[in-house]
Amino acid sequence: MDKLRKEVIVVSKEEELSGFRLAGVSEVIDYRDDGLVERLMGKEAIILISHEALEKIGGKVAQLREKSIVQEMPGEGEYTRLNEIIKNTVGFELKS
């Protein structure tokens, strides 16, 4: 994959993923998926991840960060637009 072009992956609970699917996120994963860590390892992506998912992954976050940009999403009750999260993560605004 091109260095400037990264896949966006969202990891959260299933009930929060449908909005990301509608927004066109390339891959969404329920954090309760048994193969979660294996699905994420080795990917070069921008991974937006819920607090619950970070807790489940535990010490593997450092390994994920070797190839991916990992950003915790705002918690329940907080609201941030997807493009703002990505802008804060990668340092520039995405235009469609």
C-alpha positions, 0 to 999 in steps of 0.5 A: 500500500502507498505510504501516504494512503492508509486503510482506516480500521475501526475497532469498537462494539458492534452497535457503534460500527454501523455508522462507520460502515455507512461513512465508508470506513474500509474495515470495521471489527467488533472488539469482542471478535476472538481473532481481533489481535491476529486480524490487526497484526501486521496491517499498515493502517490507521486504527481507530479503537475504543477504550474497551478494545484497547483494554482487551488488546492490552500489551499488544498495542506497542506491536500494533504501533510498529506498522499502524497509527493507533488512536483511541476514539472518544468515549461514550458521551463524547462526540468528535467527527471522524475527520477530526479524529483522523486529523488529530491522529495524522496531523493533517486534514483529509479531503474527499 
